[in-house]
């Protein structure tokens, strides 16, 4: 059976992005491939098999565009309000907590935050489908 092993985002400042993902998702470097023109850094935490690959194209100065196809990465936490407050205390700028409902039924409680390169991350509270 196929298995998803990583997703990749391109970054301009590798150290800044690594700090952001450590703060947001407790992701730490587990593997690095460094070449003259680019570097690949794989991040993971103990909760996950899936890794986030940060790709640094050395010498690039202009920001990447995300086009109309990129959506977001999603992660779950026990309490979105507490997580939002924790991230704000670390100097990040998470969006407001929102609720997604069907009638009176709560489907999801979440907020969005952007990484240093503008990639969106959805942070959902463990509930229903989102575990």
C-alpha positions in Angstrom: 0.0 0.0 0.0 1.4 3.5 -0.9 2.4 5.7 2.1 2.8 9.5 2.1 6.3 10.3 3.4 6.7 14.0 3.1 5.5 17.3 1.7 7.8 20.0 0.5 7.9 23.8 0.7 10.5 26.2 -0.6 11.9 28.6 1.9 14.1 31.7 1.7 15.6 31.7 5.2 16.2 28.1 6.4 17.0 29.0 10.0 13.9 31.2 10.3 11.6 28.6 8.8 13.1 25.9 11.1 12.4 28.0 14.2 8.8 28.7 13.0 8.0 25.0 12.5 9.7 24.0 15.8 7.5 26.6 17.5 4.3 25.7 15.7 4.5 22.0 15.3 7.4 20.9 17.4 9.2 19.7 14.2 12.9 19.0 14.5 15.5 18.2 11.9 15.8 14.5 11.3 17.8 14.5 8.0 19.7 17.0 5.8 21.1 16.9 2.3 23.4 19.8 1.5 24.5 20.5 -2.0 26.3 23.5 -3.6 23.1 25.0 -5.0 20.4 23.8 -2.6 19.7 22.1 0.7 16.9 19.8 1.7 16.1 19.6 5.4 13.5 17.1 6.7 11.5 17.9 9.8 9.5 15.6 12.0 8.2 15.1 15.5 7.5 11.9 17.5 3.8 12.1 16.6 4.4 11.7 12.9 5.8 9.4 10.2 5.2 12.1 7.6 8.0 14.7 7.3 8.0 18.3 6.1 10.8 18.9 3.6 12.2 22.5 3.6 14.0 23.2 0.3 16.4 26.1 0.3 17.6 27.2 -3.2 20.9 29.0 -2.3 21.3 32.4 -3.6 17.6 33.1 -4.2 16.4 36.4 -2.9 13.0 36.9 -4.3 10.0 35.4 -2.5 8.2 32.4 -4.0 4.7 32.7 -5.4 2.1 30.2 -4.3 -0.1 30.4 -7.3 -3.8 29.3 -7.2 -3.2 25.7 -6.4 -1.6 25.6 -3.0 -4.0 25.3 -0.1 -2.6 24.5 3.3 -0.9 22.1 5.7 -3.1 21.0 8.6 -2.2 19.9 12.1 -4.3 19.0 15.1 -4.0 20.1 18.8 -6.0 19.4 21.9 -7.0 23.0 22.5 -6.9 25.6 19.7 -7.4 28.6 22.0 -4.4 27.6 24.2 -2.3 26.9 21.1 -3.2 30.2 19.6 -2.2 32.0 22.9 1.1 30.0 23.1 2.0 31.0 19.5 1.2 34.7 20.1 3.4 34.6 23.2 6.3 33.4 21.0 5.8 36.4 18.7 3.8 34.7 15.9 0.6 36.0 14.4 -2.1 33.3 14.3 -5.5 34.2 13.0 -8.7 34.2 15.0 -10.3 30.9 16.1 -13.2 30.0 13.9 -15.9 27.3 14.1 -17.2 25.3 11.2 -20.7 24.1 11.7 -23.5 22.3 10.0 -26.6 23.7 11.6 -25.9 23.4 15.4 -23.4 20.6 14.9 -19.8 21.6 15.4 -17.6 20.1 12.7 -14.3 21.9 13.4 -12.7 24.6 15.6 -9.6 26.0 14.0 -7.3 28.9 13.1 -4.8 29.7 10.3 -1.3 30.9 10.6 1.3 31.6 7.9 4.9 30.6 7.9 7.7 33.0 7.1 7.3 32.3 3.4 3.5 32.8 3.4 2.5 29.1 3.4 -0.8 28.6 5.3 -1.1 26.2 8.1 -4.5 25.2 9.5 -4.5 24.3 13.2 -7.5 22.2 14.2 -8.8 21.1 17.5 -9.0 17.3 17.9 -12.7 16.7 17.3 -14.9 14.5 15.0 -13.0 13.7 11.8 -9.9 15.7 12.9 -8.0 13.5 15.2 
